[in-house]
Amino acid sequence: MKIQPFHLTIPVDNLETCRAFYKEIIGCKEGRSSDHWVDFDFFGHQLVIHYQEKKQLKTEASNPVDGKHVPVPHFGVVLTMEQFNDFSAALIKRKVKFIIEPYTRFKGETGEQSTMFFKDPSGNALEFKAFKNIDQLFAS
């Protein structure tokens, strides 16, 4: 089954810094752009960063998952385990500051997965994960 790409637009308070982050750190190919927004190929999906003036600091929300504080909201991509390992190694090499460093959660349980969380320069939280068994992606 082929999955249709999703479209996600997120606010950023510095277009050029975030443009460089998504291109150089995440490895996204840039698409169309203007002086207020930039399209990216985000692992086959359309991610658009839109400039928005920095607002007052918001309270950061999180939920407990596997003994960690998972930021809410967040977004990301489910990778293969090989992609996850390669990508996390590249992020470590690029000295990305993790909210939750790469690790495996739910070991030995349904939904066992490797995951990591970090933020872009505007504070948008991202999660990348890989399942030991991709057939358990929606398992209960």
N, C-alpha and C positions, 0 to 999 in steps of 0.2 A: 504494500500500500504506500503510495506516494503522499507525503504530507504537504499541504499547502503552506507557503511561508506566512508567518505572522508579520504584522506591522506594529511597531511600538515607537512612540515619540516620548522623549524625556527632556526635562528642562536642564540646561547647563548655564552657569553664570560666567563662563569664560569659553567662548566658542573655539578659539585657537588652541588653548591648552587641552581641551577635551577632544578636539579634532586630532591632535598629535597622540593623545592617549589611546584612542580607539584604533588609529592606524598603526602606531609603533609598538604599543604594549599589547593590545588585544590582537592585532594583525588583520583588522578589517580593511577591505577594499572600499575606497571612497567612491560614491556615486555623484549624483547631482548635488548642487549646493547654491546657497545665496549668501548674502552678508548676515543672515539671521538663522540659518539652519544648514545642516549637512546630512545627507543620506549615506548610510553604510550598509555593506553586505555583511551582516552579522551571522556568520555560519549558515548562510542561505536564507536568512530572514532580513526584513527591512527595518533597520534601526535608524531613527532620525533624532539628531540632537538639535534642539531649538534653544537659541539664546533667550534667557530670561534674567532680568536684573536680580541680583542677590537680595533675598528677603531676610527678615529677622530669623535668627536661629530657631529651628523647630526642635521640639523634644523628640529624641530618637526612640522609636518603638522597637521592641524585640519580643520574640516568643521563645520559650525554652524548648529545645529539641536535642535529645541525646546529651543532656547536661551542658549544652552550649546556648548562648544567647544569639538567636538567628534574627538578623535585622528584617524589619517589615516596614515598607515594602522592599522587594528585591526582584530581580529578573536574571535570566541566564539561559544556558543551553545544556541539554543532556548530551554528553559526548560518549564515544566509545571509551573503554578503559585505556586503550593505547593512546588515544587523543588526549584524554585527561592527564595521563602521566607525562606526556610530552609537553602539554600546555602548562601544567603546574611547574614543571622543571624550568621552562622558559620564563615564567612569571617570577620564580625565585631568583633566577639569574638576573632579571631586570630589576630586582630589589623591590618588588611590589609589597606594600604593607598589607598584610592580611588581617581581616576581622576574625576569621576562623581559618587557620592554616590547613592545607590539604591533609585530610585524614579519612579513614573508613569508618562509617557509622552503621549501626544495626548489624554488626558482625554476627554471622550465623543465623540471622533472622530473615524473614521475608522482606524484600526491599533493601538488602545490603547494598551500600553504595559508597563511593568515594565522593567527597565534596570539598569545596573551598569557597570562601566569601571574601570579597574586597570591595573597595569603593573607587569610583572614578574621581577625577579632581573636583567635581561639583558635589560630591557626596552621595551619588546614586549607588546603591548597593547592588552588587552582582554576585550570582552564585553559578558555579559550573560544577556539574556532577557527572558521574558515570555509574551505572548499575552493574553489579556482578553478573546479573541475569536481566537483560533488557526486557524480557517478558514479564518481569515483576514491576515495571514502571507504574502501572495502575492497580497493582495488587492491593488487597485489603488485609 
